[in-house]
Amino acid sequence: MQPEIILKMEGICKSFPGVRALDNVDFTLRRGEIHALMGENGAGKSTLIKILNGVYEKDAGRIVLEGRPVHFRSPQDAQKLGIGTVFQEIALCPNLTVAENMFIGRGWKALVNWKEMNKRAAEMLNSLGIPAGPTQELANCSIAVQQMIAIARAVDMDCKILILDEPTSSLDEDETQKLFALMRELQARGVGIIFITHFIDQVYEISDRITVLRNGRLIGEYLTAELPQIELVSKMMGKALSDVSAIKKHEPERSEESVPVFQAKALTSAAGVRPFDFTIQRGEVNGFAGLLGSGRSESVRAIFAADRVTGGEVRVNGRRVKIRKPLDAMKQGIGYLPEDRKSDGIIDELSVRDNIILALQVMKGFFRPLSRKQAEEFANQYVKLLDIKTPSLDTPIKSLSGGNQQKAILARWLLTHPMYLILDEPTRGIDVGTKVEIQKLVLKLAADGMSLTFISSEIDEMLRVCSRLIVMKDREIVGELRGEDLTEQNVMQMIAQGGELRCQS
C-alpha cells in the first residue's frame, strides 16, 4: 500500500528578470517519506523550496497540502500549515539558551513562564534524543546539535513537512549519523522530509525517493533503490552516457626527475576539505571535477590559502614553503580567480583600472604605490590584450558586463605574471563567445609555460582544456583521469562510484 500523499506541487512556474527559474515543475511528497531533491547549481531547487515555504510567490501552478489547495504569501503562512524549513546557515541566536531558541518569537516574551518553557523544551529534546539541556547556552553546542535544535524548533510547531537544505554541509561523519537518526525518528512519526544535499552517498543512505531538476525543469521522480548512482549523475548533468564521446588531450612532457611547479601533501583547511595530495607540472592544465559541493572550490582555496590552512606540506619548485595566507601564495607566483566573481572578485565601486592593478599593488605594498602613468600603461595593455569592452579605464567595473568583469579579474592576475594560475568557474555566467576566448587563452598560457588549474561545472568544457582531471566526491579525491581515460563517461562513472573505473560490458 502506497503511503498517503501529503503534498503535491503541480505545474509550478517562476520567472525572474531574464530567467525562467522554474518551468512547469511537479513535486510529490508522501507522509513519512524522506525525499531527496537533487540538481546542479541553477537547477531550480532553491526556488521551488522558497515557493513552498512562502518566500516567493509562484507565477503559475498549484500547491495541494493534505488534499486541500493552499496559497502561501509569506513564510508565516507556510509555518501555520505545518511546513518547517531548516537552512544550511543556522538562523538561531548563540547567546540565548537552547529553550529560548526553540520558543523565541512564539509568544514567550512579555510574561515568560521560564519553568514551563524549559520543561517543554526538555521533553522535546528527550523525545528526539538530542544531547542538549534546555538551559544550556546554544554557543556551547556543536554545529550538529545546533542543527538538531533548529529541527526540534520546526517540529514543535506541529510540523507536517520538514525541509532540510544542506543540513550536513558542516558536519563530520559521526555528526551526520546523529542527524540521520533524528531524521529517521521524525520519519517514523509521519513527518514528510525534503532533503537537499550535494552528497550523493548520503542520498542513497537516507532517502526513499529522488526528484531531479535541471535548468528549471523536472527530469523525473525515482525510487532511490531503483536508480543507480551513475544514472543519477547523468540525469543531473544532462548527459546520456550513450551520447558521450571521448576527447583526447596532449599532456606536457614529463620524466621521473621532473620537479612539479607546485606540490601539496595532506593539505587541508578550515573549510572542511579532507587531506589531499596534489601536483602540477610546468605547462600543464589540470582540473578538479565533481558535482557542486564535492570540494572542488575548497581544494583550490586551500592551495591559495584563501581559507585557513590547518595541515599539510607545500613545495614550490621542489622547495618547501609556508603558505598561510593569500599574500604568501602570491609571492610564490600563484594567482587565483575565485568562483564568486561578485563577492570575491571585483570591487564594484572601483574603476576598471584599479581592479586590474589591485593584485600587483598588493604585492608591491601600499607604501610603494604605482604611479598614475604606470597604472594606466598596465591597465591599457591588458584591456587591449583581452579585448575588455569598457568606455574608459575610469569606468566603475560594476558597469561592465559579466564577461568583461571576468576578463578584468583575469587581467589582474596576468599582470602579476604568475607561474601557476587557478581559475575557478572562469566562464560562469558569460556569453559563449567570451567562453571560447577564455578557453583559447588558457591553452595559449599553458603553451607558453604557465601551469593552470581549471574548474568548471561543465565537464565538456574541462575536457577541452585539461590534460588531467582530479575527480572529487564528498570533499575528497576519489580518482584521477588522463590520456585515453579522459572522457565524460569516465568522469561521471567515477563520481558515481567514488573510486576506480569498472569495466563496461
RODO-2510 file (C-alpha; in nm, 4 decimals, decimal comma):
residues 505
     n   res          X          Y          Z
     1     m     0,0000     0,0000     0,0000
     2     q     0,1354     0,3405    -0,1048
     3     p     0,1918     0,5969     0,1750
     4     e    -0,0544     0,8858     0,1776
     5     i     0,0410     1,1818    -0,0400
     6     i     0,0789     1,4822     0,1882
     7     l     0,1972     1,7382    -0,0691
     8     k     0,1525     1,7900    -0,4418
     9     m     0,3088     2,0794    -0,6317
    10     e     0,1733     2,0835    -0,9871
    11     g     0,2870     2,2874    -1,2871
    12     i     0,4921     2,5309    -1,0793
    13     c     0,6383     2,8190    -1,2793
    14     k     0,8543     3,1066    -1,1613
    15     s     1,0416     3,3712    -1,3588
    16     f     1,2815     3,6462    -1,2615
    17     p     1,4017     3,9227    -1,4968
    18     g     1,5643     3,7404    -1,7870
    19     v     1,5491     3,3984    -1,6186
    20     r     1,2907     3,1191    -1,6255
    21     a     1,3780     2,9664    -1,2872
    22     l     1,1027     2,7001    -1,2866
    23     d     0,9174     2,5728    -1,5904
    24     n     0,6087     2,3574    -1,5216
    25     v     0,7654     2,1608    -1,2332
    26     d     0,5772     1,8893    -1,0402
    27     f     0,6808     1,7564    -0,6990
    28     t     0,5107     1,4984    -0,4754
    29     l     0,5845     1,4173    -0,1102
    30     r     0,4350     1,1290     0,0864
    31     r     0,3758     1,1079     0,4602
    32     g     0,6709     0,9565     0,6480
    33     e     0,8978     0,9782     0,3421
    34     i     1,2490     1,1172     0,3067
    35     h     1,2572     1,2659    -0,0417
    36     a     1,5861     1,3947    -0,1889
    37     l     1,5630     1,6978    -0,4189
    38     m     1,8636     1,6859    -0,6498
    39     g     2,0121     1,9059    -0,9188
    40     e     2,3215     2,1045    -1,0026
    41     n     2,3664     2,4770    -0,9415
    42     g     2,0848     2,6674    -1,1142
    43     a     1,8589     2,3639    -1,1399
    44     g     1,5753     2,5363    -0,9525
    45     k     1,5862     2,3547    -0,6171
    46     s     1,6095     2,6694    -0,4038
    47     t     1,3357     2,8457    -0,5989
    48     l     1,0986     2,5503    -0,5613
    49     i     1,1644     2,5324    -0,1866
    50     k     1,1195     2,9079    -0,1431
    51     i     0,7811     2,8845    -0,3129
    52     l     0,6843     2,6005    -0,0790
    53     n     0,7883     2,7870     0,2344
    54     g     0,6333     3,1181     0,1278
    55     v     0,9450     3,3217     0,0488
    56     y     0,8466     3,3500    -0,3189
    57     e     0,5016     3,3517    -0,4763
    58     k     0,4608     3,1203    -0,7760
    59     d     0,3709     3,2625    -1,1175
    60     a     0,1602     2,9589    -1,2118
    61     g     0,0658     2,6152    -1,0864
    62     r    -0,0923     2,4976    -0,7636
    63     i     0,0060     2,3546    -0,4262
    64     v    -0,2140     2,0910    -0,2631
    65     l    -0,1488     2,0160     0,1058
    66     e    -0,3296     1,7153     0,2555
    67     g    -0,5789     1,7233    -0,0310
    68     r    -0,6589     2,0941     0,0007
    69     p    -0,5296     2,3694    -0,2351
    70     v    -0,3227     2,6286    -0,0462
    71     h    -0,1519     2,9566    -0,1299
    72     f     0,1388     3,0963     0,0723
    73     r     0,2072     3,4681     0,0755
    74     s     0,4709     3,4558     0,3494
    75     p     0,6840     3,2092     0,5494
    76     q     0,4391     3,2577     0,8373
    77     d     0,1575     3,1216     0,6174
    78     a     0,3624     2,8092     0,5496
    79     q     0,4562     2,7637     0,9164
    80     k     0,0939     2,7867     1,0283
    81     l     0,0098     2,4967     0,7958
    82     g     0,2940     2,2817     0,9265
    83     i     0,5818     2,3434     0,6844
    84     g     0,9144     2,3928     0,8619
    85     t     1,2479     2,4791     0,6991
    86     v     1,5996     2,4426     0,8337
    87     f     1,8524     2,6196     0,6138
    88     q     2,2228     2,5491     0,5724
    89     e     2,3067     2,8640     0,7703
    90     i     2,1543     2,8058     1,1126
    91     a     1,9257     3,1006     1,1971
    92     l     1,9486     3,0755     1,5762
    93     c     2,0866     3,3049     1,8488
    94     p     2,4069     3,1639     2,0017
    95     n     2,3867     3,3937     2,3055
    96     l     2,0473     3,2519     2,4125
    97     t     1,9711     2,9200     2,5782
    98     v     1,8527     2,6125     2,3899
    99     a     1,4977     2,6570     2,5195
   100     e     1,4909     3,0277     2,4328
   101     n     1,5970     2,9446     2,0783
   102     m     1,3249     2,6814     2,0497
   103     f     1,0452     2,9189     2,1555
   104     i     1,1670     3,2643     2,0547
   105     g     0,9077     3,4631     1,8579
   106     r     0,6130     3,2481     1,9652
   107     g     0,4526     3,4462     2,2428
   108     w     0,7155     3,3789     2,5104
   109     k     0,8246     3,7371     2,5587
   110     a     0,6273     3,9727     2,7850
   111     l     0,5279     3,7197     3,0521
   112     v     0,7679     3,4298     3,0186
   113     n     0,6908     3,1200     3,2216
   114     w     1,0513     3,0034     3,2328
   115     k     0,9745     2,6825     3,4180
   116     e     0,7086     2,5747     3,1683
   117     m     0,9236     2,6746     2,8724
   118     n     1,2247     2,4791     2,9969
   119     k     1,0036     2,1807     3,0766
   120     r     0,8531     2,1727     2,7267
   121     a     1,1969     2,2127     2,5725
   122     a     1,3388     1,9268     2,7822
   123     e     1,0525     1,6989     2,6791
   124     m     1,1091     1,7745     2,3125
   125     l     1,4867     1,7299     2,3384
   126     n     1,4472     1,3975     2,5212
   127     s     1,1834     1,2645     2,2842
   128     l     1,4069     1,3348     1,9852
   129     g     1,7255     1,2134     2,1531
   130     i     1,9037     1,5491     2,1216
   131     p     2,2050     1,5666     2,3583
   132     a     2,1466     1,9159     2,4999
   133     g     1,9864     2,0704     2,8066
   134     p     1,7176     2,3433     2,7879
   135     t     1,9190     2,5933     2,9933
   136     q     2,2442     2,5320     2,8066
   137     e     2,3719     2,8286     2,6044
   138     l     2,3460     2,7491     2,2354
   139     a     2,7003     2,8707     2,1654
   140     n     2,8290     2,5789     2,3763
   141     c     2,6598     2,3229     2,1500
   142     s     2,8285     2,1649     1,8498
   143     i     2,7147     2,2627     1,4989
   144     a     2,5430     1,9242     1,4682
   145     v     2,3452     1,9765     1,7894
   146     q     2,2548     2,3307     1,6822
   147     q     2,1231     2,1829     1,3562
   148     m     1,9134     1,9351     1,5574
   149     i     1,7785     2,2128     1,7791
   150     a     1,6723     2,4060     1,4685
   151     i     1,4875     2,0923     1,3570
   152     a     1,3304     2,0499     1,7025
   153     r     1,2047     2,4102     1,6824
   154     a     1,0395     2,3345     1,3465
   155     v     0,8915     2,0065     1,4712
   156     d     0,7450     2,1719     1,7815
   157     m     0,5372     2,3935     1,5543
   158     d     0,3241     2,0904     1,4571
   159     c     0,5449     2,0247     1,1579
   160     k     0,3990     1,8006     0,8870
   161     i     0,6649     1,8737     0,6263
   162     l     1,0290     1,9420     0,7128
   163     i     1,2639     2,0939     0,4540
   164     l     1,6346     2,0359     0,5242
   165     d     1,8578     2,2477     0,2998
   166     e     2,2168     2,1145     0,3027
   167     p     2,1959     2,0156     0,6726
   168     t     2,5162     1,8075     0,6655
   169     s     2,7454     2,0548     0,4853
   170     s     2,9269     2,1498     0,8093
   171     l     2,9078     1,8110     0,9852
   172     d     3,1589     1,5310     1,0161
   173     e     3,0610     1,1676     0,9645
   174     d     2,9641     1,0964     1,3274
   175     e     2,7568     1,4144     1,3480
   176     t     2,5883     1,3290     1,0185
   177     q     2,4862     0,9885     1,1543
   178     k     2,3304     1,1533     1,4606
   179     l     2,1331     1,3849     1,2341
   180     f     2,0203     1,0881     1,0237
   181     a     1,8992     0,9121     1,3377
   182     l     1,6859     1,2177     1,4163
   183     m     1,5524     1,2247     1,0600
   184     r     1,4522     0,8575     1,0859
   185     e     1,2759     0,9272     1,4175
   186     l     1,0747     1,2059     1,2546
   187     q     1,0050     0,9832     0,9556
   188     a     0,8621     0,7190     1,1892
   189     r     0,6291     0,9853     1,3317
   190     g     0,4896     1,0503     0,9842
   191     v     0,6760     1,3724     0,9021
   192     g     0,7484     1,4138     0,5310
   193     i     1,1094     1,5293     0,4847
   194     i     1,2535     1,7075     0,1812
   195     f     1,6299     1,6570     0,1860
   196     i     1,8565     1,8791    -0,0258
   197     t     2,2227     1,7839    -0,0442
   198     h     2,5141     1,7538    -0,2832
   199     f     2,6454     1,4396    -0,1104
   200     i     2,5277     1,1532    -0,3307
   201     d     2,6263     0,8765    -0,0887
   202     q     2,4077     1,0381     0,1791
   203     v     2,1125     1,0452    -0,0609
   204     y     2,1383     0,6701    -0,1078
   205     e     2,1841     0,6112     0,2639
   206     i     1,8835     0,8060     0,3906
   207     s     1,6283     0,8792     0,1164
   208     d     1,3306     0,6811    -0,0156
   209     r     1,2757     0,8774    -0,3357
   210     i     1,4680     1,1223    -0,5539
   211     t     1,3370     1,4075    -0,7674
   212     v     1,5846     1,5534    -1,0180
   213     l     1,5638     1,9076    -1,1565
   214     r     1,7817     2,0516    -1,4307
   215     n     1,7739     2,4043    -1,5705
   216     g     1,4406     2,4747    -1,4021
   217     r     1,2678     2,1675    -1,5421
   218     l     1,1596     1,8377    -1,3904
   219     i     1,3719     1,5477    -1,5150
   220     g     1,1869     1,2835    -1,3145
   221     e     1,0936     1,1216    -0,9828
   222     y     1,2552     0,7882    -0,8937
   223     l     1,2651     0,5303    -0,6160
   224     t     1,6134     0,5591    -0,4706
   225     a     1,6632     0,1812    -0,4688
   226     e     1,5850     0,1644    -0,8412
   227     l     1,8093     0,4498    -0,9642
   228     p     2,1820     0,3604    -0,9977
   229     q     2,4190     0,6363    -0,8868
   230     i     2,5716     0,6742    -1,2316
   231     e     2,2258     0,7320    -1,3807
   232     l     2,1541     0,9963    -1,1164
   233     v     2,4774     1,1766    -1,2052
   234     s     2,3901     1,1521    -1,5750
   235     k     2,0411     1,2970    -1,5194
   236     m     2,1766     1,5840    -1,3084
   237     m     2,4417     1,6724    -1,5659
   238     g     2,2142     1,6252    -1,8647
   239     k     2,4457     1,3894    -2,0471
   240     a     2,3269     1,0479    -2,1620
   241     l     2,6160     0,8030    -2,1387
   242     s     2,5496     0,6764    -2,4908
   243     d     2,5935     1,0317    -2,6255
   244     v     2,9319     1,0935    -2,4634
   245     s     3,2381     1,0975    -2,6847
   246     a     3,5995     1,0802    -2,5738
   247     i     3,8178     1,3864    -2,6124
   248     k     4,1911     1,3173    -2,6180
   249     k     4,4266     1,5720    -2,4659
   250     h     4,8001     1,6152    -2,5090
   251     e     4,9885     1,6231    -2,1789
   252     p     5,3112     1,8176    -2,1258
   253     e     5,6198     1,6029    -2,1428
   254     r     5,7476     1,4850    -1,8081
   255     s     6,0036     1,2479    -1,6680
   256     e     6,0641     1,0741    -1,3387
   257     e     6,3115     1,3511    -1,2500
   258     s     6,0826     1,6443    -1,3346
   259     v     6,0064     1,8655    -1,0354
   260     p     5,6465     1,9836    -1,0050
   261     v     5,5842     2,3564    -1,0099
   262     f     5,3559     2,3090    -0,7108
   263     q     5,3160     2,0106    -0,4809
   264     a     5,0959     1,9598    -0,1740
   265     k     5,0834     1,6657     0,0649
   266     a     4,7955     1,6018     0,3081
   267     l     4,6761     1,9596     0,2588
   268     t     4,3577     2,0564     0,4430
   269     s     4,1791     2,3703     0,5563
   270     a     3,9175     2,5021     0,7961
   271     a     3,6594     2,4774     0,5138
   272     g     3,6361     2,1037     0,5727
   273     v     3,8102     1,9548     0,2698
   274     r     3,9711     1,6230     0,3574
   275     p     4,3539     1,5945     0,3431
   276     f     4,4646     1,5651    -0,0191
   277     d     4,7794     1,5345    -0,2271
   278     f     4,8223     1,7430    -0,5414
   279     t     5,0886     1,8237    -0,8011
   280     i     5,1030     2,0267    -1,1193
   281     q     5,3814     2,0390    -1,3776
   282     r     5,5086     2,3329    -1,5817
   283     g     5,2799     2,3985    -1,8791
   284     e     5,0073     2,1643    -1,7536
   285     v     4,6354     2,2412    -1,7392
   286     n     4,4622     2,0182    -1,4884
   287     g     4,1238     2,0428    -1,3225
   288     f     3,9151     1,9393    -1,0252
   289     a     3,5961     1,7659    -1,1421
   290     g     3,2919     1,6787    -0,9333
   291     l     2,9384     1,7853    -0,8585
   292     l     2,8642     2,1084    -0,6757
   293     g     2,9591     2,0590    -0,3096
   294     s     3,2180     1,7900    -0,3869
   295     g     3,5045     2,0014    -0,2536
   296     r     3,6419     2,1405    -0,5807
   297     s     3,6498     2,5037    -0,4698
   298     e     3,7548     2,4211    -0,1143
   299     s     4,0592     2,2361    -0,2521
   300     v     4,1902     2,5237    -0,4623
   301     r     4,1089     2,7729    -0,1877
   302     a     4,3337     2,5625     0,0383
   303     i     4,6115     2,5771    -0,2221
   304     f     4,5859     2,9568    -0,2322
   305     a     4,5256     2,9775     0,1465
   306     a     4,2019     3,1680     0,0829
   307     d     4,0651     2,9527     0,3672
   308     r     4,2729     2,8967     0,6798
   309     v     4,5170     2,6111     0,6185
   310     t     4,5027     2,3580     0,9030
   311     g     4,7558     2,0985     0,7897
   312     g     4,9815     1,9669     0,5184
   313     e     5,3084     2,0406     0,3439
   314     v     5,3623     2,2563     0,0348
   315     r     5,6550     2,2683    -0,2073
   316     v     5,7109     2,5191    -0,4870
   317     n     5,9628     2,4086    -0,7499
   318     g     6,0783     2,1394    -0,5077
   319     r     6,1437     2,3788    -0,2200
   320     r     5,9329     2,3544     0,0947
   321     v     5,7487     2,6794     0,1682
   322     k     5,4842     2,8042     0,4089
   323     i     5,1648     2,9391     0,2553
   324     r     4,9345     3,0520     0,5334
   325     k     4,7608     3,3459     0,3651
   326     p     4,6891     3,4591     0,0076
   327     l     4,9794     3,7074     0,0055
   328     d     5,2175     3,4163     0,0761
   329     a     5,0753     3,2341    -0,2271
   330     m     5,1034     3,5446    -0,4463
   331     k     5,4684     3,5892    -0,3502
   332     q     5,5303     3,2290    -0,4587
   333     g     5,3899     3,3062    -0,8043
   334     i     5,0368     3,1714    -0,7537
   335     g     4,7243     3,3527    -0,8743
   336     y     4,3601     3,2709    -0,8035
   337     l     4,0448     3,3748    -0,9866
   338     p     3,7647     3,2922    -0,7386
   339     e     3,4366     3,1152    -0,8086
   340     d     3,2142     3,4044    -0,6998
   341     r     3,3031     3,6994    -0,9199
   342     k     3,0648     3,9383    -0,7445
   343     s     3,1595     3,8840    -0,3807
   344     d     3,5218     3,7639    -0,4015
   345     g     3,6462     3,9050    -0,7331
   346     i     3,5535     4,2563    -0,8361
   347     i     3,5462     4,5590    -0,6101
   348     d     3,2449     4,7091    -0,7802
   349     e     3,2882     5,0738    -0,6797
   350     l     3,6481     5,0882    -0,8060
   351     s     3,7373     5,1647    -1,1659
   352     v     3,8385     4,9093    -1,4254
   353     r     4,1965     5,0352    -1,3943
   354     d     4,2084     4,9995    -1,0154
   355     n     4,0588     4,6497    -1,0292
   356     i     4,3213     4,5375    -1,2813
   357     i     4,6221     4,6681    -1,0882
   358     l     4,4962     4,5573    -0,7457
   359     a     4,6937     4,2311    -0,7070
   360     l     5,0177     4,3863    -0,8323
   361     q     4,9746     4,6782    -0,5922
   362     v     4,9159     4,4379    -0,3005
   363     m     5,2375     4,2533    -0,3860
   364     k     5,4362     4,5775    -0,4047
   365     g     5,2824     4,7029    -0,0800
   366     f     5,0581     5,0046    -0,0361
   367     f     5,3525     5,2185     0,0787
   368     r     5,5013     5,1754    -0,2717
   369     p     5,2069     5,2850    -0,4876
   370     l     5,2129     5,2523    -0,8643
   371     s     5,2268     5,5883    -1,0373
   372     r     4,9223     5,7001    -1,2340
   373     k     5,1253     5,6584    -1,5548
   374     q     5,2258     5,3005    -1,4660
   375     a     4,8703     5,2091    -1,3701
   376     e     4,7377     5,3483    -1,6992
   377     e     5,0002     5,1619    -1,9031
   378     f     4,9422     4,8281    -1,7290
   379     a     4,5631     4,8537    -1,7476
   380     n     4,5679     4,9629    -2,1128
   381     q     4,7968     4,6748    -2,2029
   382     y     4,5578     4,4121    -2,0674
   383     v     4,2401     4,5843    -2,1819
   384     k     4,3811     4,5524    -2,5358
   385     l     4,5219     4,2024    -2,4833
   386     l     4,1938     4,0600    -2,3527
   387     d     3,9675     4,2897    -2,5572
   388     i     3,7873     4,4197    -2,2481
   389     k     3,4908     4,6299    -2,3584
   390     t     3,4809     4,9414    -2,1382
   391     p     3,4030     5,3096    -2,2099
   392     s     3,7226     5,4072    -2,0261
   393     l     3,9659     5,2872    -1,7614
   394     d     3,7877     5,5158    -1,5131
   395     t     3,4537     5,3384    -1,5600
   396     p     3,3360     5,1601    -1,2400
   397     i     3,3770     4,7899    -1,3027
   398     k     3,0197     4,7226    -1,1864
   399     s     2,9024     4,8913    -1,5082
   400     l     3,0666     4,6266    -1,7278
   401     s     2,9026     4,3051    -1,8484
   402     g     2,9760     3,9837    -1,6590
   403     g     3,2138     3,8625    -1,9282
   404     n     3,4145     4,1841    -1,9260
   405     q     3,4276     4,1849    -1,5460
   406     q     3,5681     3,8322    -1,5631
   407     k     3,8290     3,9400    -1,8165
   408     a     3,9309     4,2271    -1,5878
   409     i     3,9864     3,9884    -1,2953
   410     l     4,1868     3,7611    -1,5251
   411     a     4,3912     4,0652    -1,6305
   412     r     4,4547     4,1396    -1,2620
   413     w     4,6331     3,8074    -1,2207
   414     l     4,8102     3,8011    -1,5565
   415     l     4,9630     4,1365    -1,4642
   416     t     5,1435     3,9649    -1,1735
   417     h     5,2983     3,7122    -1,4194
   418     p     5,2148     3,4037    -1,2112
   419     m     5,3832     3,0715    -1,2764
   420     y     5,0691     2,8922    -1,1549
   421     l     4,7170     3,0270    -1,2039
   422     i     4,3978     2,8803    -1,0530
   423     l     4,0740     2,9539    -1,2405
   424     d     3,7572     2,8571    -1,0529
   425     e     3,4491     2,8795    -1,2801
   426     p     3,6115     3,1427    -1,5072
   427     t     3,3361     3,1137    -1,7701
   428     r     3,0261     3,1007    -1,5491
   429     g     2,7534     3,3455    -1,6442
   430     i     2,9236     3,4814    -1,9558
   431     d     2,8365     3,4556    -2,3227
   432     v     2,9526     3,1724    -2,5470
   433     g     3,1940     3,3889    -2,7455
   434     t     3,3777     3,5064    -2,4333
   435     k     3,3867     3,1479    -2,3044
   436     v     3,5717     3,0383    -2,6160
   437     e     3,8130     3,3323    -2,5855
   438     i     3,8987     3,2357    -2,2256
   439     q     3,9430     2,8675    -2,3168
   440     k     4,1809     2,9597    -2,6006
   441     l     4,3725     3,1927    -2,3682
   442     v     4,4130     2,9137    -2,1115
   443     l     4,5664     2,6838    -2,3740
   444     k     4,7954     2,9610    -2,5000
   445     l     4,9181     3,0420    -2,1485
   446     a     4,9950     2,6728    -2,0928
   447     a     5,1808     2,6551    -2,4252
   448     d     5,3907     2,9491    -2,3040
   449     g     5,4839     2,7544    -1,9892
   450     m     5,2282     2,8661    -1,7301
   451     s     5,0655     2,5981    -1,5113
   452     l     4,6892     2,6265    -1,4687
   453     t     4,4131     2,4580    -1,2702
   454     f     4,0744     2,4978    -1,4397
   455     i     3,7417     2,4279    -1,2667
   456     s     3,4039     2,4327    -1,4384
   457     s     3,0603     2,2855    -1,3737
   458     e     3,0557     2,1980    -1,7439
   459     i     3,2518     1,8745    -1,7839
   460     d     3,2803     1,9080    -2,1617
   461     e     3,4465     2,2475    -2,1131
   462     m     3,7058     2,0974    -1,8791
   463     l     3,7766     1,8197    -2,1263
   464     r     3,8526     2,0798    -2,3925
   465     v     4,1265     2,2475    -2,1893
   466     c     4,2533     1,9979    -1,9279
   467     s     4,5042     1,7182    -1,9851
   468     r     4,4356     1,5685    -1,6406
   469     l     4,1294     1,5693    -1,4157
   470     i     4,1277     1,5083    -1,0411
   471     v     3,7830     1,3712    -0,9553
   472     m     3,6218     1,4654    -0,6229
   473     k     3,3225     1,3398    -0,4293
   474     d     3,2088     1,4285    -0,0779
   475     r     3,5106     1,6573    -0,0203
   476     e     3,7798     1,4051    -0,1045
   477     i     3,9724     1,2985    -0,4142
   478     v     3,8372     0,9667    -0,5415
   479     g     4,0447     0,9290    -0,8571
   480     e     4,2332     1,0820    -1,1460
   481     l     4,1844     1,0632    -1,5211
   482     r     4,4227     1,1367    -1,8075
   483     g     4,5018     1,0282    -2,1616
   484     e     4,2640     0,7750    -2,3160
   485     d     4,0617     0,7581    -1,9932
   486     l     3,9778     1,1294    -2,0052
   487     t     3,6167     1,1060    -2,1223
   488     e     3,2903     1,2457    -1,9914
   489     q     3,1546     0,8961    -1,9371
   490     n     3,4504     0,8053    -1,7161
   491     v     3,4212     1,1285    -1,5175
   492     m     3,0536     1,0623    -1,4414
   493     q     3,1202     0,6967    -1,3660
   494     m     3,3997     0,7819    -1,1221
   495     i     3,1850     1,0455    -0,9473
   496     a     2,9005     0,7973    -0,9095
   497     q     3,1140     0,5036    -0,7947
   498     g     3,3509     0,7103    -0,5833
   499     g     3,6657     0,5343    -0,6988
   500     e     3,8259     0,3197    -0,9654
   501     l     3,6615     0,2733    -1,3033
   502     r     3,4817    -0,0502    -1,3646
   503     c     3,4827    -0,2261    -1,6971
   504     q     3,1775    -0,1607    -1,9107
   505     s     3,0299    -0,4669    -2,0797
***
